[in-house]
Amino acid sequence: MLYICLFLLLAGCFLLGMTWMRIGLFHLSGSAMERWLRQVTATPLRSMLAGIAMTVVLQSSSAVTVIAVGLVSARILSFPQTIGIILGTNIGTTVTLEMLSFDVTSLIIPFLVSGCLCQLFKSTKKRSIGFILLGIGIIFASMEGFGWLSGPLSHLKAAQGIIRKIELSVPFALIGGMILTAIIQSSTVVTGIAMSFLSTNTISLEAGILIMIGSNIGTCSTALLAGIGAGREARLTAYAHLWLNVLGGLLFIPFIDTLAEWSRFLSDDPMTQLAHASVLFNVVCSLVVLPFSTQFGQLIIKIHQR
């Protein structure tokens, strides 16, 4: 029971770190990014690049998708303009996972101390930088905690049963990633947890990839909630986000072993392998859809025409 409580505590800390980092980044550039987004969505390619840039800056694909839903609801953007943004958010969110794959244990305390010191200033800009530093410090501290906790957890009978099901059942791993992400509201947190368990060989890379794909689908719940009562076109944006990740997941499931092999070829580190797998998965899915973004939008309209 103690280890389960520690797991939940670490998950909460990870989510807190992500939230504080996003708050700091949004205060530094959020409103400017929204204005910029309105001006650079003339073509699907430019929309995708804008989606990548916004997601890298705000460190949240869900936040960018919710912003897109809001702009469509306010009739500032049209639904077709958001297709490229959605494709971009899926690529942009992989940057965070690549950051998590680096070993920055020695920087955790400097980040936390610097972040606390920045909170002593009255300047909103400096306090925002402080939130970013605190968020990063808490995220990496949580990752270290998950790495330590994965050992004791793997010896619990209940945990062993879950791990066995994840390894043997594709639907279980996918649905597990989806449900955890829908609850935590962050695919990065869920994939980050999987990366920590991978680092101690608690789960295989193939299982980690399935959890990552499931988390990509689960993160769509945020946009779907934002689309409630927001108008038909805004809901179409949320549906497009969902269908992109569902179809991408279905496309890749038969090639999980191949994706794992490519990731192992690119790196020897298990955490980095999963980060690279996320990049490959999201880049391929987005680039496959990009040339057909207009047709993809029409398909979404046809499916949800009522």
N, C-alpha and C positions, 0 to 999 in steps of 0.2 A: 504493500500500500504506500509505503514511504517513497519508493521509486516512481510510482505512478504520479504521486503528488509533485515530486521533483520534476518529472517530465512536463506536467501541466504548468508548473511554475516557469520552467525554461521556455516553453512555448509562449506563455504570456509575456515574458521578458523580450523574446525575439520579436513578437508583434509590437510591443511597446517601442523597441528600438526602431523598427520600420516606420511606425507612426510618427515618432519624433523626427526622424530623418526627413520624412515627407513634409511634415509641418515646416521645418526649416527651409527646405528646398522650395516649397510653395510660396512661403512668405518672401523669399528672395526673387522669385521669377514667375509665380503663378499667374497673376493678372496680365503680365506682359506676354506670357506664353499663349494665353487665350486670344489676345488681340492679334498676335502673330499668326495663330492657327487660322483665323478667319481669312487671312490674306494669302495663304500658301496652299490652298486646297483646289487649285484650278484643274489639275490632272490627277489621275490615280497614283502615278509615280511620286508627284510632289506631295500628295496627301500621305503616302506611305512614309516618305522621308520625314515629314512633319510629325507623324505618329511615333517614329523611332526617336526623334530628337526630344519630343515631349516626355516620352516614357523614360528615357535616359535621365532627363533633368528631374522629373518628379518621382522617379523610382517606383512607379506603380502603373501597370497596364490598366488595372481597374479604375484608377483615378482618371486616367486619360479617356477611357471609354465612357465613364460617367459624365465627364466634361463634354464629350462629343454628343452624348444623348441630350444633355442640357442645352447645348447650342442648337441642336435640331429642334428641340421642343420650343425654343425661343425664336425659331425660324431664321436664325442667323446662318446656319448651314442646312443643306438639303441632305436627305438620306444617301444619295449616290456619292456625295463628297466624303462621307464618313467611312466608306468601304476601305479606301486606301489607309485611312488613319488606323482602323482596326488591324489591318495587315501589318502596319508599322509597330503597333503596340506589342504584338506578339514577339517581334524581333527585339525591340528595345528592352523588354523585361529580362532578356537573357544576359544583359550586361551585369546586372546585380549578381546573378549566379556565378558569372566568371570572377567577379570581385570576391565572392565568398570562398572560391577555390584556393585563394592565396593564403599562405601561412603568415598571418600578421599578429600572432600571439603577443609578441613583444610590444606592439603598439596599442594594446587594449587600454592599459592604464594611462598612457599619455593622452589618448583620445578622450577618455572619461574626465581626466583632470582638466584638460584644455576646455572641454565642453562646459564643465562646472564654472570655470573661471569666466567664460564668456557670458554666463548668466548674470554676472555682477554688474555688467554694463547696462546703461539705459537705452543705448542704441538698438533699434529693432533689427538692424542688419547684423550686428555682432551677436545679439541673442539668437538670431536665426542660425548663424554659423555654429553657435554653441549647441543648438538642438541637433544639427547635422552631425557634429562630432560625438555628442552623447549617444545619438542613435546608432552610429557606426560602431562605437565602443561596446554598446549593449548587445548589438547583433553578433559581433565576433566573440564576445564573452559567452553568449548563449550557445553559439556553435561549439565552443570548447566544452561547455557543459554537456551538450548532447553527445559529443564524442566520448566523454568520460562515462556518461550514463548508459550508453548503448551496451557496454560490457555487462553490468549487473542486470539490466533489463533482459538481455538475451538468455539469461539463466532462469528466468521466471517461466513456469509452465504455461501460463496464459499467453505471455509474450511469444514463447516458442511456437505455440499453436497458431498465433496470428502470422508470425514470420513464415511458418511452413505454408500457410494458405496463400500468402503473398507470392511465395516462390513457385507454388504449384498451380495457382489459379489466376489466369489473366483477368477475368472479370472482377475478382476480389481485389486485386492490386489497383485496377482502374477505378473501381467504385470507392475503394478506400481513399485514394487520392482525391476523388471528387468530393466525398462527404467531408473529409478533414478540411479541404479548402473552402467549401461552402460555410463551414462553421467558423474557421479562423479568418476567412475573407482575405487570404493572401496565398497565392500559388507559390510565391518566393519562399515564404516561411515553410510550407509543406515540403517543397523540393529541397530546401536547406536542411531540414530534418533528415530527409532521405540521404543527402550528401554526408551528413555526420555519421549515420549508420553504415554507409558504404565505407567510410574511412577506417572502420574497425572490422570490416568484412562480416557484419551482421546480416546484411542482405546482399544479393548479387546486383551487378550493374543492370542486368535485364529487368529485375524487379524494380530497381530505382527508376528506370526509364518509364515503366508502366505507371508508377506513382506520379512521375512528372507529367505524363500525358493526361492522366486523370485530373491532376491539379489544374492543368490548363483549361479543362472543361468546367471544373468546379468554380473557377474564378469568374465565370460568366454570370454567376448568380447575382453579383453586385450590379452589373448593368441591367439585368432583368428586373431587379427591384427598383432601380432608378427609372426604368421605363414605364412602371405602373402609373397610369393616369397622366402620362407625359405626352400623349398624342400618338397617332398611328405611325408617323415617320420616325419618331424617337424610339418607339417599340421595335420598328424594323431594324434600327441600328443595333439594339440589344440582341435581336434574333440573329442578325448577321454574325455577330461576335460568337454566339453559341454554335451556329452551324459551321463556321470556319473551324473551330476547335474540335467539334464532333467529327466532321468529315476528315480532318487532318489526322485525328487519332485512328479512325477506321482505316485510313490509307496506310498508316505506318505499322499497325499491329502485326501484319504478316512479315514485316521486315525488322522486327525488334532485334533479332540476333545480328543482322547485318549492321544496324545502327550501332549496336554495342561493339562490334568488331571495328568499325570506323573510329569510334571514340577511343577504344584501346590503342589503336594505331597512332592517334594524335597525342596521347599522353599515357604515362605510366601511373599517374596518381588517380585513385578511384574517384575522389571528389571532382577533380578537373574533368575526368571522363564524363561524368553526368552533366556537368556544366556544358561541355562541348556537345553532348547529345542533345541538350535543350536547344543550343544554337542551331545545330543541323536540322532538327525537327521543325523549328519555327521558321527558319529561313526558307527551307524547301517548301513548306506549306504556303507561305506568303508569296513566294516567287511563282509557284504554280498557279495561284489564283489571280495574281496581278494582271496578266494580259487579258484575263476574262472577267475583270472586276465588274464591268457593265452587265454582262450576262449573269454573273453571280448575284448582283443586286436585283436583277429582274426575276431570278429564280426565288429569291427571298420574298419578293413582293407577291409572286404567284402562290407560294406555299402559305403565306400569311395574308391572303387577300381579304379575308373576312375580319 
